[in-house]
């Protein structure tokens, strides 16, 4: 799950971005609070908003 979260963060931000780290930390906190069922579906959904190409969205698709 953690690897998936990092891949997803890098879809939206550069790998060296502090924003990617903040996104990752927020998602991990939600998982630790028992809210993982809202975290996982929200990631691919958020990839539709910036109109990413299918190739750009590949790391966040749950079915790949």
HELIX and SHEET records of a PDB file:
HELIX    1   1 UNK A    2  UNK A   12  1                                  11    
HELIX    2   2 UNK A   18  UNK A   32  1                                  15    
HELIX    3   3 UNK A   36  UNK A   49  1                                  14    
HELIX    4   4 UNK A   54  UNK A   57  1                                   4    
HELIX    5   5 UNK A   58  UNK A   60  5                                   3    
END                                                                             
